[in-house]
Amino acid sequence: MEENNKDSPLKFYAKYSSLALQMVVIIIAGAFGGKELDEWLQWGFPVFTLVLTILAVVAAIIYGVREIFKQK
């Protein structure tokens, strides 16, 4: 018996769960980087936390869309 690994439900689940994890890591890295910059600069308003978090969310969405529509 030969299994078709291309259509395996486990492979499908692994692909998209790893994509979600990578997107979460991108967003957390942006938020953490912004928080560290704000603490280092000691500004009253968390400008870098907001900006880098928003940029990280946009980057994660772009990354996710590219990975979903990537042709093999």
N, C-alpha and C positions, 0 to 999 in steps of 0.2 A: 504494500500500500504506500502510495506517495502522497505526502501532505503538500498542499499548496501554501507555502509560507507567505506568499504575497498577500493573500486575503485572510490571513489568520487574525481572529478577533484580538488575541493577546498582543500581536504586533501593532495593530491599530491602536489599542489602549496604551501601549508603551510609548508610541510615537507622540500622541497628543498629551499624555500626562507629562512626558519629559519637556515638551514644548511649553506647557503651562508652568512647570517648575522654572524653566529658563526665563520666562517672562517675569515671574515673581522675583527672581534673583536680580534681574535688571532694574526693576522698580525699587527694590530694597537698597541696592547699591546707590542709586540716584538719591534716595531719601537720606541715606547714611552720609553720603558725600556732602550733600547740602547742609546737613546738621553739623557736621564737623567744620565746614567752612564758616558757618554762622557762629559757632562757638569760638573759632580761631580769630575771626574779625570782631567779635563782640558787638554786633549791631543790635539795636533794640527790636527790630522786626526781622523775622526769619526769611529774608529774601531768597537766599540760596537754597534753603530747604524747599520752598515753594517752587522756584524755577526749575531746579534740578529734578524734583519729583515729577513735575509736569512733563519735562523733557524725557525723563525715563519712561513714563507711561506711553508717550508718543513713540519713542524708540522701540518699546516692547511690542506695541501694536503693529508697527511696521515690520519688525522682525517676525512676528507671528504670522502676518499675512503673507510675507515672502516665503516662509517655510511651508505654509499650507498649500500655496500655489506653485511651489517649486516643481519643475518637471524633471523626471529622471531619465 
